[in-house]
Amino acid sequence: MRGHWVYAPVLFFLALSAASGQDTSLHPSPEPSDAPSVELIILGNVQDGGAPHMGCSKSCCAPLYTQPNTALKVVALGIIDASEEKTYLFEATPDIAAQTAFLRAAAPFQTGSAPDGIFITHAHIGHYTGLMFLGRETLNADQVPVYSLPKFAGFIASNGPWDQLLALKNIRMNPLVEDTAVRLSAHLQVKAFRVPHRDEYSETAGFEIAGPEKSVLFIPDIDKWERWDTSLLSAIEQADLAFIDASFYDSAEIGYRDIAEIPHPFVVESLALLEALPRELRSRVYFIHMNHTNPMLNPDSEASRAVTAAGYGIARMGDRFKL
């Protein structure tokens, strides 16, 4: 992998303390150069259904039923804040057990079984259903802070079995204010913003994460870039790293589904939109959230080679970035 402190597989993303306040600015106060590091780790890069994908008998999935690929997990990020000795998770996926174990192993300090905070983008199955494993049937966690925009928080509070997690105090919902940064520590902040997506049960958030030196844009799901009221080019120019929706490489890949039911920007569309970016800025962009049919899941595919040759990155399990 190229650039941005990429290391061997390990897990990390953002952590929030329960008592953290909210701040309208995104970037934390400057830290001295010897400040303990904050790192981001890729914990998964696959679309909600995972790989193998239930019902798929194509060559992309057939071998995985009997020979699973442990590098293929549903999309998630981890944050390790060494100075605060806290870990954070972005998205609660069906693969949460393996992902939190990976995160704990990556941390240079003793951690609990659950992260210190979980950030959720929206109420689609790959992004929140891992919360079930915090319940009494599994971990029986103690008031893990879950951060989301308000409609998602209301969805959890008013629907079973999720409301039982609140009743048993396995989790504690912390609704976020749109476009308002939450300060997790002196050197770590997160801001949620709205993006257009299929919002059947909740709004959909993207996240901006700011460490002591670098900021991150995380948009694993969006309908089409032109439906967003923000310019993708401008957003990337203002961030140091951007992890963006790569559900489908092109239209030929999803001939078995009506794209109107699952609108996402094709990777080829994103590449065309980003063509104006100079090469030094392209290196900030990493594609993530790939459908099981997306050839970019295979690092040796022609699609993967074309994307990396153009100067972009593809998020892989265990990639690490210093923030």
Helices and strands as residue ranges (DSSP letters): E 22-23, E 38-44, G 62-65, E 76-81, E 86-90, H 96-106, E 118-119, H 125-128, G 129-134, E 144-148, H 150-158, H 162-167, E 171-175, E 181-185, E 188-194, E 205-210, E 215-219, G 225-227, H 232-238, E 241-245, G 251-254, H 267-273, G 274-276, H 279-282, E 285-288, G 295-297, H 302-309, E 313-314, E 320-322
